[in-house]
Amino acid sequence: MDAVVLLSGGLDSYTAAAIMRQHGFDLYALSVRYGQRHGLELEAARAVAANLGVVEHREISVDLSTFGGSALTGSSAVPKDRAVGRAVVHADVGLRTPDSGIPDSGIPITYVPARNTVFLSLALAWAEVLGATDLVIGANAIDYSGYPDCRPAFLEAFEHLAAVATKAGVEGASFRIHAPLLAMTKGEIIRRGLDLGLDYGLTHSCYDPAAGGGPCRRCDSCLLRAKGFEEAGAVDPLVARLLRSRD
Amino acid sequence: MDAVVLLSGGLDSYTAAAIMRQHGFDLYALSVRYGQRHGLELEAARAVAANLGVVEHREISVDLSTFGGSALTGSSAVPKDRAVGRAVVHADVGLRTPDSGIPDSGIPITYVPARNTVFLSLALAWAEVLGATDLVIGANAIDYSGYPDCRPAFLEAFEHLAAVATKAGVEGASFRIHAPLLAMTKGEIIRRGLDLGLDYGLTHSCYDPAAGGGPCRRCDSCLLRAKGFEEAGAVDPLVARLLRSRD
């Protein structure tokens, strides 16, 4: 069975892909260049795709910064040193972290509009060409507040859309949007990945990396990643490497 | 009321936009560069946007030819001189015409996978930034065979997806996908547009234009357009211009 997996270069999508591989799927990895600040995510996506042994890895560009409004597409500063709480929503595919320290603050500065809808649409386009009906997204939602497109209701709506939007669907095929991390904590995700033998030293999570590409350890994504490794009782190989380089 | 309208530079999306303008909407036009053979469509989209007096016109690139498989994204030859029947499906946004002369031939060579899903997702991204809940597509389906993503079922599924994918939707807003041409013949579309005072000389429909940019008059899109003008009892200003230039 073939599955199209959205691969960002972060640890969530890497882990989601590995879980699907364990379930017997042949992986077709899709990375989306959507106007990120830096190309490090895509370099990481290539390394992760190679490590996973995917059948094919394709990259597609769509500049969502055209529509404005997100720190992740380069139009605002990345916040630093904020509290990263337990009730946090994080979708690694594309990297998104909420203003968890600020109650009900509306759409966070790192939010990219309709991103999961756009990404799944692109995955659907490739799936249609491949004849595949399984899509994989590393979406992760410990609670659902503020991130509509990480909820089960969104994933189900996309499954229905795929069924009516495609020739295969009309002919009776069922599409599945797999989000194996949906109900897992960051610590559980990392523990699962380590059990699967994943090398998280290949991944990239930082929103605002230093000149050498190392993590800043202060942005929401770095703080959430650190919390996850702590919960998993493991050492982040990226941080270990950074600390070694300073010796 | 603001509406995001997908504008291809063809006559269907131009007419759909004009109908929405007549209904009192302020238009935000979005054109998608998706790996077309030529830039004439986008030049036409700019001219049409100016003629409509849209509030803003934005262009976004997404190279769907990454996934292969369509004559419209440059990987195959454009068919010529085929019968263009009455039971034809044509979505002007992006230009799609079926193998109407070949019964049940499967996906036609001019088919772009999941195109309307991708295009509406991009329109939704912009709508989310604008705070708009009305999207407009020039989709046109005289019958539904072979083109799943021109059916009312597809448009309804996308409305539901938009409601669960966005913050506005979760807060109770309803999204509408307007497809005002859905049940109209090509002749009816052109008649309606002429009644609205549209200048179809600004549009571009040809899949395979000559060096000077004039229509080939032999591809499916040119043949369908000619049939539409004939049904509307009108002269195509593009053809009139071409014939004058030969005098």
Interface residues (C-beta under 8 A of the other chain):
Chain A: R58 E59 I60 S61 V62 D63 L64 T66 F67 G68 G69 G106 I107 P113 A114 R115 N116 T117 V118 L120 S121 L122 L124 A125 W126 E128 V129 G146 P148 D149 R151 A153 F154 A157 F158 H160 L161 A162 A163 V164 A165 T166 K167 G169 V170
Chain B: R58 E59 I60 S61 V62 D63 L64 T66 F67 G68 G69 G106 I107 P113 A114 R115 N116 T117 V118 L120 S121 L122 L124 A125 W126 E128 V129 G146 P148 D149 R151 A153 F154 A157 F158 H160 L161 A162 A163 V164 A165 T166 K167 G169 V170
